Amino acid sequence: MIVSDVKVPVRHSEADLIRAIKKASKKKDLKVRSVRILKRSIDARKKPDLFYVMKLAVNEPEPAPVKQPASDITGRTVVIGAGPAGLFAALTIARAGKEVLLLERGKSVEERSADVERFFETGVLDPEDNVQFGEGGAGTFSDGKLNTLTVDKSGLNARVLSTFAAAGADESICYDARPHIGTDKLKEIVIRIRKDIEEAGGTVRFNAKVLEILVKESAVCGVKLADGEVIETERVVLAIGHSARDTFYMLRDLGVTMEAKPFAVGVRMEHPQKMITMDQYGTPDYEELGAAPYKVTAKTAGGRGVYSFCMCPGGYVVNASSEPGRLCINGMSYSGRDGRNANAAIVVQVTPEDYPGDDPLSGVEFQRALEKKAYDACMGRIPVQLYKDYDRNRVSTEFGGVTPAMKGAYGFADVNRILPEPLNEALKEAIPKFGRMIKGYDRPDALISAVEARTSSPVRILRDDSGQANIKGLYPCGEGAGYAGGITSAAMDGIRIAEHILYRENVE
Ligand SMILES: Cc1cc2nc3c(=O)[nH]c(=O)nc-3n(C[C@H](O)[C@H](O)[C@H](O)COP(=O)(O)OP(=O)(O)OC[C@H]3O[C@@H](n4cnc5c(N)ncnc54)[C@H](O)[C@@H]3O)c2cc1C
């Protein structure tokens, strides 16, 4: 039987759990032989007394694994980009026994890790292999949060999580309300998924940047790589991510239909993690739960949404740049989430009205302008400022009780000069509101760094119900194409597009 709303203290015994199951099932004589967690969330309303609220399968056998149906497609599918979308598309096609070639412009995660560490230490950027580009995609050097707002009636979410668990992630990601992996574990998992693709007959190539999509009579007939190699195919999955700006321009010039779309930009704020855990859990340390996450959101008088995004408990602010002379930041945590600071992007909604001109890629130019200002503000180091100084438009001179936990060099600068004034005003209106939601959030020595410019893609590549763009055989997919926001929803879209190809391509 499935029993919902089973509530137990976070620190509980087996006897406590069985009592709670009998209470929730209203069956006081129930014989509990086996328990499987289906869903688990934390109830902190009576903090510091914290509870798990769970949905359990009691005395239920494990569900039988779903067999992948056969497909009658022929020929090779080329997948561009080894981020979550590309990896899951290639894995799904390979496991259906069909030919698939996955092309990634960056390096394998092993080599990539060295390049990224070198970049953090020296500031020397490899524009083809960095925090955005390379095996595993943008999310590899991240907190590996797997929660998604995408409503999923098809079970794709559960398939993505169970695939990550089968590749080495802790099984709790399959049932926790806020599942996460951590960058240290994510790298190993990406390697496992690569091996699963290869063991299923797929091919994965690195340092294989696609420079052109070759088209004949409005249909794909191949791709051309940066080294001049031409690979023939009638099917290309475009899983290129939100930072492949050169590829976006190639696609626009090819006549691929796309449109500018809203996203969000802003800053990242850092606070002592203990302060956040104390506020969220009512106690500074709850080793069973680790560092507490938070979520804050507000609407300005002018109607703009300001909200926390990609919160990293016990994490680091990272220099996530991919273009020389431009700087953007993001956040990451290790699986232990044991860093001294909590950080989150605090971002403001922006729309095509904010972008220069009406080109479908005007959002890219909006990002580029912000990132150039951020780069110039501190000669390529991450610009940082104390909240009290940001509020008064002055450069900080010394830190207070919060010191940066960052991957990449940093320096003092006035963040006001990087963001457009309406965004500064929106942030200055919202942060005091967040201070009323979380005690100490607007403390004078909280840290602000910039610029968080790549929260999602500024463009959507249009696709029809079969998943194809206005060029036959071209399948826009994942975050870059505007159909996902985050690791899990990108991976879900990878499976979705792969199944369009495998099972609906030949259905006219
Ligand atoms: C530092 C950081 C932390 C993040 N933290 C989280 C998190 O905790 N949780 C979460 O859900 N999301 C997080 N995100 C966002 C998440 O990483 C993305 O939403 C997700 O990776 C999108 O997946 P994707 O496969 O669509 O694209 P991407 O992951 O961006 O992958 C695209 C791939 O395509 C390759 N590529 C691009 N152009 C070409 C070309 N022309 N030829 C060949 N290859 C090409 C790129 O090199 C890249 O590897 C984070 C992002 C960053 C940068």
The ligand as an SDF file (V2000), in Angstrom:
LIG
                    3D

 53 58  0  0  0  0  0  0  0  0999 V2000
   28.2240   27.1090  -12.4340 C   0  0  0  0  0  0  0  0  0  0  0  0
   26.8370   26.6150  -12.7430 C   0  0  0  0  0  0  0  0  0  0  0  0
   26.0940   26.0320  -11.7350 C   0  0  0  0  0  0  0  0  0  0  0  0
   24.8220   25.5300  -12.0070 C   0  0  0  0  0  0  0  0  0  0  0  0
   24.1390   24.9060  -11.0010 N   0  0  0  0  0  0  0  0  0  0  0  0
   23.0040   24.2530  -11.3030 C   0  0  0  0  0  0  0  0  0  0  0  0
   22.3670   23.4390  -10.3230 C   0  0  0  0  0  0  0  0  0  0  0  0
   22.8330   23.2860   -9.2050 O   0  0  0  0  0  0  0  0  0  0  0  0
   21.1980   22.8240  -10.6690 N   0  0  0  0  0  0  0  0  0  0  0  0
   20.6340   22.9780  -11.9100 C   0  0  0  0  0  0  0  0  0  0  0  0
   19.5680   22.3890  -12.1600 O   0  0  0  0  0  0  0  0  0  0  0  0
   21.2210   23.7490  -12.8790 N   0  0  0  0  0  0  0  0  0  0  0  0
   22.3960   24.3600  -12.5880 C   0  0  0  0  0  0  0  0  0  0  0  0
   23.0050   25.1060  -13.5550 N   0  0  0  0  0  0  0  0  0  0  0  0
   22.3450   25.2230  -14.8790 C   0  0  0  0  0  0  0  0  0  0  0  0
   22.5450   23.9060  -15.6300 C   0  0  0  0  0  0  0  0  0  0  0  0
   23.8840   23.6280  -15.6640 O   0  0  0  0  0  0  0  0  0  0  0  0
   21.9880   24.0310  -17.0480 C   0  0  0  0  0  0  0  0  0  0  0  0
   20.6310   24.3770  -16.9570 O   0  0  0  0  0  0  0  0  0  0  0  0
   22.1020   22.7050  -17.8000 C   0  0  0  0  0  0  0  0  0  0  0  0
   23.4280   22.2630  -17.7920 O   0  0  0  0  0  0  0  0  0  0  0  0
   21.5800   22.8870  -19.2280 C   0  0  0  0  0  0  0  0  0  0  0  0
   21.8240   21.6890  -19.9010 O   0  0  0  0  0  0  0  0  0  0  0  0
   21.9630   21.6190  -21.4930 P   0  0  0  0  0  0  0  0  0  0  0  0
   22.3840   20.2130  -21.7830 O   0  0  0  0  0  0  0  0  0  0  0  0
   20.7540   22.1560  -22.1310 O   0  0  0  0  0  0  0  0  0  0  0  0
   23.1610   22.6340  -21.8600 O   0  0  0  0  0  0  0  0  0  0  0  0
   24.6410   22.7100  -21.3080 P   0  0  0  0  0  0  0  0  0  0  0  0
   24.8020   22.0120  -20.0390 O   0  0  0  0  0  0  0  0  0  0  0  0
   25.0120   24.1360  -21.3720 O   0  0  0  0  0  0  0  0  0  0  0  0
   25.5030   21.8640  -22.3850 O   0  0  0  0  0  0  0  0  0  0  0  0
   25.6830   22.3020  -23.6990 C   0  0  0  0  0  0  0  0  0  0  0  0
   26.9580   21.6460  -24.2210 C   0  0  0  0  0  0  0  0  0  0  0  0
   27.0170   21.9050  -25.6380 O   0  0  0  0  0  0  0  0  0  0  0  0
   28.3570   22.1110  -26.0000 C   0  0  0  0  0  0  0  0  0  0  0  0
   28.3730   22.8710  -27.2610 N   0  0  0  0  0  0  0  0  0  0  0  0
   27.9010   24.1310  -27.4570 C   0  0  0  0  0  0  0  0  0  0  0  0
   28.0900   24.5100  -28.7450 N   0  0  0  0  0  0  0  0  0  0  0  0
   28.6760   23.4480  -29.3820 C   0  0  0  0  0  0  0  0  0  0  0  0
   29.1380   23.2300  -30.7190 C   0  0  0  0  0  0  0  0  0  0  0  0
   28.9990   24.1610  -31.6600 N   0  0  0  0  0  0  0  0  0  0  0  0
   29.7180   22.0400  -31.0110 N   0  0  0  0  0  0  0  0  0  0  0  0
   29.8480   21.0650  -30.0330 C   0  0  0  0  0  0  0  0  0  0  0  0
   29.4530   21.2340  -28.7460 N   0  0  0  0  0  0  0  0  0  0  0  0
   28.8570   22.3920  -28.4210 C   0  0  0  0  0  0  0  0  0  0  0  0
   28.9170   22.9090  -24.8170 C   0  0  0  0  0  0  0  0  0  0  0  0
   30.3160   22.8210  -24.7570 O   0  0  0  0  0  0  0  0  0  0  0  0
   28.2230   22.2420  -23.6190 C   0  0  0  0  0  0  0  0  0  0  0  0
   29.0190   21.2360  -23.0570 O   0  0  0  0  0  0  0  0  0  0  0  0
   24.2720   25.6400  -13.3130 C   0  0  0  0  0  0  0  0  0  0  0  0
   25.0220   26.2520  -14.3420 C   0  0  0  0  0  0  0  0  0  0  0  0
   26.2950   26.7290  -14.0680 C   0  0  0  0  0  0  0  0  0  0  0  0
   27.0960   27.3570  -15.1670 C   0  0  0  0  0  0  0  0  0  0  0  0
  1  2  1  0
  2  3  1  0
  2 52  2  0
  3  4  2  0
  4  5  1  0
  4 50  1  0
  5  6  2  0
  6  7  1  0
  6 13  1  0
  7  8  2  0
  7  9  1  0
  9 10  1  0
 10 11  2  0
 10 12  1  0
 12 13  2  0
 13 14  1  0
 14 15  1  0
 14 50  1  0
 15 16  1  0
 16 17  1  0
 16 18  1  0
 18 19  1  0
 18 20  1  0
 20 21  1  0
 20 22  1  0
 22 23  1  0
 23 24  1  0
 24 25  2  0
 24 26  1  0
 24 27  1  0
 27 28  1  0
 28 29  2  0
 28 30  1  0
 28 31  1  0
 31 32  1  0
 32 33  1  0
 33 34  1  0
 33 48  1  0
 34 35  1  0
 35 36  1  0
 35 46  1  0
 36 37  1  0
 36 45  1  0
 37 38  2  0
 38 39  1  0
 39 40  1  0
 39 45  2  0
 40 41  1  0
 40 42  2  0
 42 43  1  0
 43 44  2  0
 44 45  1  0
 46 47  1  0
 46 48  1  0
 48 49  1  0
 50 51  2  0
 51 52  1  0
 52 53  1  0
M  END
$$$$
